[in-house]
Amino acid sequence: MARKPGSRASGEFVLFNVFYEDGTQRSNRKVPAELLGGLDGDEPARGVIEAQDRDISAKSGMAPLKIKRIVRADAKEKENVKEWKLAR
């Protein structure tokens, strides 16, 4: 039986945009929400995403790229809204 829309437990994953040193970007990388928060904040996401990159590079045969920065996927939109409100 199909689930009703919105019945999925929210907060299972947090989405991140990953920016690499060569200028490329990967969007909506999933990190389990249970690993985030606390004193470390979003720092554990880097380790999870690096592990994902190692798995991807092993399957593709290419070397993994160095991560420049990691940003929550919804953070950019929130920043733009704040900037827009401040600019008025």
Distance bins in CASP14 RR format, pairs under 12 A and 6 or more apart:
PFRMAT RR
TARGET T0000
AUTHOR 0000-0000-0000
RMODE 2
METHOD distances of the structure
MODEL  1
1 7 0 0 0 0 0 1 0 0 0 0 0
2 8 0 0 0 0 0 1 0 0 0 0 0
3 9 0 0 0 0 0 1 0 0 0 0 0
9 33 0 0 0 0 1 0 0 0 0 0 0
9 34 0 0 0 0 0 1 0 0 0 0 0
10 33 0 0 0 0 1 0 0 0 0 0 0
11 30 0 0 0 0 0 1 0 0 0 0 0
11 31 0 0 0 0 0 1 0 0 0 0 0
11 32 0 0 0 0 1 0 0 0 0 0 0
11 33 1 0 1 0 0 0 0 0 0 0 0
11 34 0 0 0 0 1 0 0 0 0 0 0
11 35 0 0 0 0 0 1 0 0 0 0 0
11 36 0 0 0 0 1 0 0 0 0 0 0
12 30 0 0 0 0 1 0 0 0 0 0 0
12 31 0 0 0 0 0 1 0 0 0 0 0
12 32 1 0 0 1 0 0 0 0 0 0 0
12 33 1 0 0 1 0 0 0 0 0 0 0
12 34 0 0 0 0 1 0 0 0 0 0 0
12 35 0 0 0 0 0 1 0 0 0 0 0
12 36 0 0 0 0 0 1 0 0 0 0 0
13 28 0 0 0 0 1 0 0 0 0 0 0
13 29 0 0 0 0 1 0 0 0 0 0 0
13 30 1 0 1 0 0 0 0 0 0 0 0
13 31 1 0 0 1 0 0 0 0 0 0 0
13 32 1 0 0 1 0 0 0 0 0 0 0
13 33 1 0 0 1 0 0 0 0 0 0 0
13 34 0 0 0 0 1 0 0 0 0 0 0
13 35 0 0 0 0 0 1 0 0 0 0 0
13 36 0 0 0 0 1 0 0 0 0 0 0
13 45 0 0 0 0 0 1 0 0 0 0 0
13 48 0 0 0 0 0 1 0 0 0 0 0
13 72 0 0 0 0 0 1 0 0 0 0 0
13 73 0 0 0 0 0 1 0 0 0 0 0
14 28 0 0 0 0 0 1 0 0 0 0 0
14 29 0 0 0 0 1 0 0 0 0 0 0
14 30 1 0 0 1 0 0 0 0 0 0 0
14 31 1 0 1 0 0 0 0 0 0 0 0
14 32 1 0 0 1 0 0 0 0 0 0 0
14 33 1 0 1 0 0 0 0 0 0 0 0
14 34 0 0 0 0 1 0 0 0 0 0 0
14 35 0 0 0 0 1 0 0 0 0 0 0
14 36 1 0 1 0 0 0 0 0 0 0 0
14 37 0 0 0 0 1 0 0 0 0 0 0
14 41 0 0 0 0 0 1 0 0 0 0 0
14 42 1 0 0 1 0 0 0 0 0 0 0
14 44 0 0 0 0 0 1 0 0 0 0 0
14 45 1 0 0 1 0 0 0 0 0 0 0
14 48 0 0 0 0 1 0 0 0 0 0 0
14 49 0 0 0 0 0 1 0 0 0 0 0
14 70 0 0 0 0 0 1 0 0 0 0 0
14 71 0 0 0 0 0 1 0 0 0 0 0
14 72 1 0 0 1 0 0 0 0 0 0 0
14 73 0 0 0 0 1 0 0 0 0 0 0
14 74 0 0 0 0 1 0 0 0 0 0 0
14 75 0 0 0 0 0 1 0 0 0 0 0
15 26 0 0 0 0 0 1 0 0 0 0 0
15 27 1 0 0 1 0 0 0 0 0 0 0
15 28 1 0 1 0 0 0 0 0 0 0 0
15 29 1 0 0 1 0 0 0 0 0 0 0
15 30 1 0 0 1 0 0 0 0 0 0 0
15 31 1 0 0 1 0 0 0 0 0 0 0
15 32 0 0 0 0 0 1 0 0 0 0 0
15 33 0 0 0 0 0 1 0 0 0 0 0
15 36 0 0 0 0 0 1 0 0 0 0 0
15 42 0 0 0 0 0 1 0 0 0 0 0
15 45 0 0 0 0 0 1 0 0 0 0 0
15 49 0 0 0 0 0 1 0 0 0 0 0
15 70 0 0 0 0 0 1 0 0 0 0 0
15 71 0 0 0 0 0 1 0 0 0 0 0
15 72 1 0 0 1 0 0 0 0 0 0 0
15 73 1 1 0 0 0 0 0 0 0 0 0
15 74 1 0 0 1 0 0 0 0 0 0 0
15 75 0 0 0 0 0 1 0 0 0 0 0
15 76 0 0 0 0 0 1 0 0 0 0 0
15 77 0 0 0 0 0 1 0 0 0 0 0
16 25 0 0 0 0 0 1 0 0 0 0 0
16 26 0 0 0 0 1 0 0 0 0 0 0
16 27 0 0 0 0 1 0 0 0 0 0 0
16 28 1 0 0 1 0 0 0 0 0 0 0
16 29 1 0 1 0 0 0 0 0 0 0 0
16 30 0 0 0 0 1 0 0 0 0 0 0
16 31 1 0 1 0 0 0 0 0 0 0 0
16 32 0 0 0 0 0 1 0 0 0 0 0
16 33 0 0 0 0 0 1 0 0 0 0 0
16 35 0 0 0 0 0 1 0 0 0 0 0
16 36 0 0 0 0 1 0 0 0 0 0 0
16 42 1 0 0 1 0 0 0 0 0 0 0
16 43 0 0 0 0 0 1 0 0 0 0 0
16 44 0 0 0 0 0 1 0 0 0 0 0
16 45 1 0 1 0 0 0 0 0 0 0 0
16 46 0 0 0 0 1 0 0 0 0 0 0
16 47 0 0 0 0 0 1 0 0 0 0 0
16 48 0 0 0 0 1 0 0 0 0 0 0
16 49 1 0 0 1 0 0 0 0 0 0 0
16 50 0 0 0 0 0 1 0 0 0 0 0
16 52 0 0 0 0 0 1 0 0 0 0 0
16 67 0 0 0 0 0 1 0 0 0 0 0
16 69 0 0 0 0 0 1 0 0 0 0 0
16 70 1 0 1 0 0 0 0 0 0 0 0
16 71 1 0 0 1 0 0 0 0 0 0 0
16 72 1 0 1 0 0 0 0 0 0 0 0
16 73 1 0 0 1 0 0 0 0 0 0 0
16 74 0 0 0 0 1 0 0 0 0 0 0
16 75 0 0 0 0 1 0 0 0 0 0 0
16 76 0 0 0 0 0 1 0 0 0 0 0
17 24 0 0 0 0 0 1 0 0 0 0 0
17 25 1 0 0 1 0 0 0 0 0 0 0
17 26 1 0 0 1 0 0 0 0 0 0 0
17 27 1 0 1 0 0 0 0 0 0 0 0
17 28 1 0 0 1 0 0 0 0 0 0 0
17 29 1 0 0 1 0 0 0 0 0 0 0
17 30 0 0 0 0 0 1 0 0 0 0 0
17 31 0 0 0 0 0 1 0 0 0 0 0
17 42 0 0 0 0 0 1 0 0 0 0 0
17 45 0 0 0 0 0 1 0 0 0 0 0
17 49 0 0 0 0 0 1 0 0 0 0 0
17 67 0 0 0 0 0 1 0 0 0 0 0
17 68 0 0 0 0 0 1 0 0 0 0 0
17 69 0 0 0 0 1 0 0 0 0 0 0
17 70 1 0 0 1 0 0 0 0 0 0 0
17 71 1 0 1 0 0 0 0 0 0 0 0
17 72 1 0 0 1 0 0 0 0 0 0 0
17 73 1 0 1 0 0 0 0 0 0 0 0
17 74 0 0 0 0 1 0 0 0 0 0 0
17 75 0 0 0 0 1 0 0 0 0 0 0
17 76 1 0 0 1 0 0 0 0 0 0 0
17 77 0 0 0 0 0 1 0 0 0 0 0
18 24 0 0 0 0 1 0 0 0 0 0 0
18 25 1 0 0 1 0 0 0 0 0 0 0
18 26 1 0 1 0 0 0 0 0 0 0 0
18 27 1 0 0 1 0 0 0 0 0 0 0
18 28 0 0 0 0 1 0 0 0 0 0 0
18 29 1 0 1 0 0 0 0 0 0 0 0
18 30 0 0 0 0 0 1 0 0 0 0 0
18 31 0 0 0 0 0 1 0 0 0 0 0
18 45 0 0 0 0 1 0 0 0 0 0 0
18 46 0 0 0 0 1 0 0 0 0 0 0
18 47 0 0 0 0 0 1 0 0 0 0 0
18 48 0 0 0 0 0 1 0 0 0 0 0
18 49 1 0 1 0 0 0 0 0 0 0 0
18 50 0 0 0 0 1 0 0 0 0 0 0
18 52 0 0 0 0 1 0 0 0 0 0 0
18 53 0 0 0 0 1 0 0 0 0 0 0
18 56 0 0 0 0 0 1 0 0 0 0 0
18 64 0 0 0 0 0 1 0 0 0 0 0
18 65 0 0 0 0 1 0 0 0 0 0 0
18 66 0 0 0 0 0 1 0 0 0 0 0
18 67 1 0 0 1 0 0 0 0 0 0 0
18 68 0 0 0 0 1 0 0 0 0 0 0
18 69 0 0 0 0 1 0 0 0 0 0 0
18 70 1 0 1 0 0 0 0 0 0 0 0
18 71 0 0 0 0 1 0 0 0 0 0 0
18 72 0 0 0 0 0 1 0 0 0 0 0
18 73 0 0 0 0 1 0 0 0 0 0 0
19 25 1 0 1 0 0 0 0 0 0 0 0
19 26 0 0 0 0 1 0 0 0 0 0 0
19 27 0 0 0 0 0 1 0 0 0 0 0
19 29 0 0 0 0 0 1 0 0 0 0 0
19 46 0 0 0 0 0 1 0 0 0 0 0
19 49 0 0 0 0 0 1 0 0 0 0 0
19 65 0 0 0 0 1 0 0 0 0 0 0
19 66 0 0 0 0 0 1 0 0 0 0 0
19 67 1 0 0 1 0 0 0 0 0 0 0
19 68 1 0 1 0 0 0 0 0 0 0 0
19 69 1 0 1 0 0 0 0 0 0 0 0
19 70 1 0 0 1 0 0 0 0 0 0 0
19 71 1 0 0 1 0 0 0 0 0 0 0
19 76 0 0 0 0 0 1 0 0 0 0 0
20 26 1 0 0 1 0 0 0 0 0 0 0
20 29 0 0 0 0 0 1 0 0 0 0 0
20 49 0 0 0 0 0 1 0 0 0 0 0
20 50 0 0 0 0 0 1 0 0 0 0 0
20 53 0 0 0 0 1 0 0 0 0 0 0
20 63 0 0 0 0 0 1 0 0 0 0 0
20 64 0 0 0 0 1 0 0 0 0 0 0
20 65 1 0 1 0 0 0 0 0 0 0 0
20 66 1 0 0 1 0 0 0 0 0 0 0
20 67 1 0 0 1 0 0 0 0 0 0 0
20 68 1 0 1 0 0 0 0 0 0 0 0
20 69 0 0 0 0 1 0 0 0 0 0 0
20 70 0 0 0 0 0 1 0 0 0 0 0
21 64 0 0 0 0 0 1 0 0 0 0 0
21 65 1 0 0 1 0 0 0 0 0 0 0
21 66 1 0 1 0 0 0 0 0 0 0 0
21 67 1 0 0 1 0 0 0 0 0 0 0
21 68 1 0 1 0 0 0 0 0 0 0 0
21 69 0 0 0 0 1 0 0 0 0 0 0
22 63 0 0 0 0 0 1 0 0 0 0 0
22 64 0 0 0 0 0 1 0 0 0 0 0
22 65 1 0 0 1 0 0 0 0 0 0 0
22 66 0 0 0 0 1 0 0 0 0 0 0
22 67 0 0 0 0 0 1 0 0 0 0 0
22 68 0 0 0 0 1 0 0 0 0 0 0
23 65 0 0 0 0 1 0 0 0 0 0 0
23 66 0 0 0 0 0 1 0 0 0 0 0
23 67 0 0 0 0 0 1 0 0 0 0 0
23 68 1 0 0 1 0 0 0 0 0 0 0
23 69 0 0 0 0 0 1 0 0 0 0 0
24 53 0 0 0 0 0 1 0 0 0 0 0
24 65 1 0 0 1 0 0 0 0 0 0 0
24 66 0 0 0 0 0 1 0 0 0 0 0
24 67 0 0 0 0 0 1 0 0 0 0 0
24 68 0 0 0 0 1 0 0 0 0 0 0
25 65 0 0 0 0 0 1 0 0 0 0 0
25 67 0 0 0 0 0 1 0 0 0 0 0
25 68 0 0 0 0 1 0 0 0 0 0 0
25 69 0 0 0 0 0 1 0 0 0 0 0
25 70 0 0 0 0 0 1 0 0 0 0 0
25 71 0 0 0 0 1 0 0 0 0 0 0
25 73 0 0 0 0 0 1 0 0 0 0 0
25 76 0 0 0 0 0 1 0 0 0 0 0
26 49 0 0 0 0 1 0 0 0 0 0 0
26 52 0 0 0 0 1 0 0 0 0 0 0
26 53 0 0 0 0 1 0 0 0 0 0 0
26 56 0 0 0 0 1 0 0 0 0 0 0
26 64 0 0 0 0 0 1 0 0 0 0 0
26 65 0 0 0 0 1 0 0 0 0 0 0
26 67 0 0 0 0 1 0 0 0 0 0 0
26 68 0 0 0 0 0 1 0 0 0 0 0
26 70 0 0 0 0 0 1 0 0 0 0 0
26 71 0 0 0 0 0 1 0 0 0 0 0
26 73 0 0 0 0 0 1 0 0 0 0 0
27 70 0 0 0 0 0 1 0 0 0 0 0
27 71 0 0 0 0 0 1 0 0 0 0 0
27 72 0 0 0 0 0 1 0 0 0 0 0
27 73 1 0 0 1 0 0 0 0 0 0 0
27 74 0 0 0 0 0 1 0 0 0 0 0
27 76 0 0 0 0 0 1 0 0 0 0 0
28 49 0 0 0 0 0 1 0 0 0 0 0
28 71 0 0 0 0 0 1 0 0 0 0 0
28 72 0 0 0 0 0 1 0 0 0 0 0
28 73 1 0 1 0 0 0 0 0 0 0 0
28 74 0 0 0 0 0 1 0 0 0 0 0
29 45 0 0 0 0 1 0 0 0 0 0 0
29 46 0 0 0 0 0 1 0 0 0 0 0
29 47 0 0 0 0 0 1 0 0 0 0 0
29 48 0 0 0 0 1 0 0 0 0 0 0
29 49 1 0 1 0 0 0 0 0 0 0 0
29 50 0 0 0 0 0 1 0 0 0 0 0
29 51 0 0 0 0 0 1 0 0 0 0 0
29 52 1 0 0 1 0 0 0 0 0 0 0
29 53 0 0 0 0 1 0 0 0 0 0 0
29 56 0 0 0 0 0 1 0 0 0 0 0
29 67 0 0 0 0 0 1 0 0 0 0 0
29 70 0 0 0 0 1 0 0 0 0 0 0
29 71 0 0 0 0 0 1 0 0 0 0 0
29 72 0 0 0 0 0 1 0 0 0 0 0
29 73 0 0 0 0 1 0 0 0 0 0 0
30 36 0 0 0 0 0 1 0 0 0 0 0
30 45 0 0 0 0 1 0 0 0 0 0 0
30 48 0 0 0 0 1 0 0 0 0 0 0
30 49 0 0 0 0 1 0 0 0 0 0 0
30 52 0 0 0 0 1 0 0 0 0 0 0
30 72 0 0 0 0 0 1 0 0 0 0 0
30 73 0 0 0 0 1 0 0 0 0 0 0
31 37 0 0 0 0 0 1 0 0 0 0 0
31 41 0 0 0 0 0 1 0 0 0 0 0
31 42 0 0 0 0 1 0 0 0 0 0 0
31 43 0 0 0 0 0 1 0 0 0 0 0
31 44 1 0 0 1 0 0 0 0 0 0 0
31 45 1 0 1 0 0 0 0 0 0 0 0
31 46 0 0 0 0 1 0 0 0 0 0 0
31 47 0 0 0 0 1 0 0 0 0 0 0
31 48 1 0 1 0 0 0 0 0 0 0 0
31 49 1 0 0 1 0 0 0 0 0 0 0
31 50 0 0 0 0 0 1 0 0 0 0 0
31 51 0 0 0 0 0 1 0 0 0 0 0
31 52 0 0 0 0 1 0 0 0 0 0 0
31 70 0 0 0 0 1 0 0 0 0 0 0
31 72 0 0 0 0 1 0 0 0 0 0 0
31 73 0 0 0 0 0 1 0 0 0 0 0
32 44 0 0 0 0 1 0 0 0 0 0 0
32 45 0 0 0 0 1 0 0 0 0 0 0
32 47 0 0 0 0 0 1 0 0 0 0 0
32 48 1 0 0 1 0 0 0 0 0 0 0
32 49 0 0 0 0 0 1 0 0 0 0 0
32 51 0 0 0 0 0 1 0 0 0 0 0
32 52 0 0 0 0 0 1 0 0 0 0 0
33 41 0 0 0 0 0 1 0 0 0 0 0
33 42 0 0 0 0 0 1 0 0 0 0 0
33 44 0 0 0 0 0 1 0 0 0 0 0
33 45 0 0 0 0 0 1 0 0 0 0 0
33 48 0 0 0 0 0 1 0 0 0 0 0
33 72 0 0 0 0 0 1 0 0 0 0 0
34 44 0 0 0 0 1 0 0 0 0 0 0
34 45 0 0 0 0 0 1 0 0 0 0 0
34 48 0 0 0 0 0 1 0 0 0 0 0
35 41 0 0 0 0 1 0 0 0 0 0 0
35 42 0 0 0 0 1 0 0 0 0 0 0
35 43 0 0 0 0 1 0 0 0 0 0 0
35 44 1 0 1 0 0 0 0 0 0 0 0
35 45 1 0 0 1 0 0 0 0 0 0 0
35 46 0 0 0 0 0 1 0 0 0 0 0
35 47 0 0 0 0 1 0 0 0 0 0 0
35 48 1 0 0 1 0 0 0 0 0 0 0
35 49 0 0 0 0 0 1 0 0 0 0 0
35 51 0 0 0 0 0 1 0 0 0 0 0
36 42 1 0 1 0 0 0 0 0 0 0 0
36 43 0 0 0 0 1 0 0 0 0 0 0
36 44 1 0 0 1 0 0 0 0 0 0 0
36 45 1 0 0 1 0 0 0 0 0 0 0
36 46 0 0 0 0 0 1 0 0 0 0 0
36 47 0 0 0 0 0 1 0 0 0 0 0
36 48 0 0 0 0 1 0 0 0 0 0 0
36 49 0 0 0 0 0 1 0 0 0 0 0
36 70 0 0 0 0 0 1 0 0 0 0 0
36 72 0 0 0 0 1 0 0 0 0 0 0
37 43 0 0 0 0 1 0 0 0 0 0 0
37 44 0 0 0 0 1 0 0 0 0 0 0
37 45 0 0 0 0 1 0 0 0 0 0 0
37 72 0 0 0 0 0 1 0 0 0 0 0
38 44 0 0 0 0 1 0 0 0 0 0 0
40 46 0 0 0 0 0 1 0 0 0 0 0
40 47 0 0 0 0 0 1 0 0 0 0 0
41 70 0 0 0 0 0 1 0 0 0 0 0
41 72 0 0 0 0 0 1 0 0 0 0 0
42 48 0 0 0 0 0 1 0 0 0 0 0
42 49 0 0 0 0 0 1 0 0 0 0 0
42 69 0 0 0 0 0 1 0 0 0 0 0
42 70 1 0 0 1 0 0 0 0 0 0 0
42 71 0 0 0 0 1 0 0 0 0 0 0
42 72 1 0 0 1 0 0 0 0 0 0 0
42 73 0 0 0 0 0 1 0 0 0 0 0
42 75 0 0 0 0 1 0 0 0 0 0 0
43 49 0 0 0 0 0 1 0 0 0 0 0
43 50 0 0 0 0 0 1 0 0 0 0 0
43 70 0 0 0 0 1 0 0 0 0 0 0
44 50 0 0 0 0 0 1 0 0 0 0 0
44 51 0 0 0 0 0 1 0 0 0 0 0
44 70 0 0 0 0 0 1 0 0 0 0 0
45 51 0 0 0 0 0 1 0 0 0 0 0
45 52 0 0 0 0 0 1 0 0 0 0 0
45 67 0 0 0 0 0 1 0 0 0 0 0
45 69 0 0 0 0 0 1 0 0 0 0 0
45 70 1 0 1 0 0 0 0 0 0 0 0
45 71 0 0 0 0 1 0 0 0 0 0 0
45 72 0 0 0 0 1 0 0 0 0 0 0
45 73 0 0 0 0 0 1 0 0 0 0 0
45 75 0 0 0 0 0 1 0 0 0 0 0
46 52 0 0 0 0 0 1 0 0 0 0 0
46 53 0 0 0 0 0 1 0 0 0 0 0
46 66 0 0 0 0 0 1 0 0 0 0 0
46 67 1 0 0 1 0 0 0 0 0 0 0
46 68 0 0 0 0 0 1 0 0 0 0 0
46 69 0 0 0 0 1 0 0 0 0 0 0
46 70 1 0 1 0 0 0 0 0 0 0 0
46 71 0 0 0 0 0 1 0 0 0 0 0
47 53 0 0 0 0 1 0 0 0 0 0 0
47 54 0 0 0 0 1 0 0 0 0 0 0
47 64 0 0 0 0 0 1 0 0 0 0 0
47 67 0 0 0 0 1 0 0 0 0 0 0
47 70 0 0 0 0 1 0 0 0 0 0 0
48 54 0 0 0 0 0 1 0 0 0 0 0
48 55 0 0 0 0 0 1 0 0 0 0 0
48 67 0 0 0 0 0 1 0 0 0 0 0
48 70 0 0 0 0 1 0 0 0 0 0 0
49 55 0 0 0 0 0 1 0 0 0 0 0
49 56 0 0 0 0 0 1 0 0 0 0 0
49 64 0 0 0 0 0 1 0 0 0 0 0
49 65 0 0 0 0 0 1 0 0 0 0 0
49 66 0 0 0 0 0 1 0 0 0 0 0
49 67 1 0 0 1 0 0 0 0 0 0 0
49 68 0 0 0 0 0 1 0 0 0 0 0
49 69 0 0 0 0 0 1 0 0 0 0 0
49 70 1 0 0 1 0 0 0 0 0 0 0
49 71 0 0 0 0 0 1 0 0 0 0 0
50 56 0 0 0 0 0 1 0 0 0 0 0
50 57 0 0 0 0 0 1 0 0 0 0 0
50 64 1 0 0 1 0 0 0 0 0 0 0
50 65 0 0 0 0 0 1 0 0 0 0 0
50 66 0 0 0 0 1 0 0 0 0 0 0
50 67 1 0 0 1 0 0 0 0 0 0 0
50 70 0 0 0 0 1 0 0 0 0 0 0
51 57 0 0 0 0 0 1 0 0 0 0 0
51 58 0 0 0 0 0 1 0 0 0 0 0
51 64 0 0 0 0 0 1 0 0 0 0 0
51 67 0 0 0 0 0 1 0 0 0 0 0
52 58 0 0 0 0 0 1 0 0 0 0 0
52 59 0 0 0 0 0 1 0 0 0 0 0
52 64 0 0 0 0 1 0 0 0 0 0 0
52 65 0 0 0 0 0 1 0 0 0 0 0
52 67 0 0 0 0 0 1 0 0 0 0 0
52 70 0 0 0 0 0 1 0 0 0 0 0
53 59 0 0 0 0 0 1 0 0 0 0 0
53 60 0 0 0 0 0 1 0 0 0 0 0
53 62 0 0 0 0 0 1 0 0 0 0 0
53 63 0 0 0 0 1 0 0 0 0 0 0
53 64 1 0 1 0 0 0 0 0 0 0 0
53 65 1 0 0 1 0 0 0 0 0 0 0
53 66 0 0 0 0 1 0 0 0 0 0 0
53 67 1 0 0 1 0 0 0 0 0 0 0
53 70 0 0 0 0 0 1 0 0 0 0 0
54 60 0 0 0 0 0 1 0 0 0 0 0
54 61 0 0 0 0 0 1 0 0 0 0 0
54 62 0 0 0 0 0 1 0 0 0 0 0
54 63 0 0 0 0 0 1 0 0 0 0 0
54 64 1 0 1 0 0 0 0 0 0 0 0
54 65 0 0 0 0 0 1 0 0 0 0 0
54 67 0 0 0 0 0 1 0 0 0 0 0
55 61 0 0 0 0 0 1 0 0 0 0 0
55 64 0 0 0 0 1 0 0 0 0 0 0
56 62 0 0 0 0 1 0 0 0 0 0 0
56 63 0 0 0 0 0 1 0 0 0 0 0
56 64 1 0 0 1 0 0 0 0 0 0 0
56 65 0 0 0 0 1 0 0 0 0 0 0
57 63 1 0 0 1 0 0 0 0 0 0 0
57 64 1 0 1 0 0 0 0 0 0 0 0
57 65 0 0 0 0 1 0 0 0 0 0 0
57 66 0 0 0 0 0 1 0 0 0 0 0
58 64 0 0 0 0 1 0 0 0 0 0 0
69 75 0 0 0 0 0 1 0 0 0 0 0
69 76 0 0 0 0 0 1 0 0 0 0 0
71 77 0 0 0 0 0 1 0 0 0 0 0
71 78 0 0 0 0 0 1 0 0 0 0 0
71 79 0 0 0 0 1 0 0 0 0 0 0
72 78 0 0 0 0 1 0 0 0 0 0 0
72 79 0 0 0 0 0 1 0 0 0 0 0
74 80 0 0 0 0 0 1 0 0 0 0 0
74 81 0 0 0 0 0 1 0 0 0 0 0
75 81 0 0 0 0 0 1 0 0 0 0 0
75 82 0 0 0 0 0 1 0 0 0 0 0
76 82 0 0 0 0 0 1 0 0 0 0 0
76 83 0 0 0 0 0 1 0 0 0 0 0
77 83 0 0 0 0 0 1 0 0 0 0 0
77 84 0 0 0 0 0 1 0 0 0 0 0
78 84 0 0 0 0 0 1 0 0 0 0 0
78 85 0 0 0 0 0 1 0 0 0 0 0
79 85 0 0 0 0 0 1 0 0 0 0 0
79 86 0 0 0 0 0 1 0 0 0 0 0
80 86 0 0 0 0 0 1 0 0 0 0 0
80 87 0 0 0 0 0 1 0 0 0 0 0
81 87 0 0 0 0 0 1 0 0 0 0 0
81 88 0 0 0 0 0 1 0 0 0 0 0
82 88 0 0 0 0 0 1 0 0 0 0 0
END
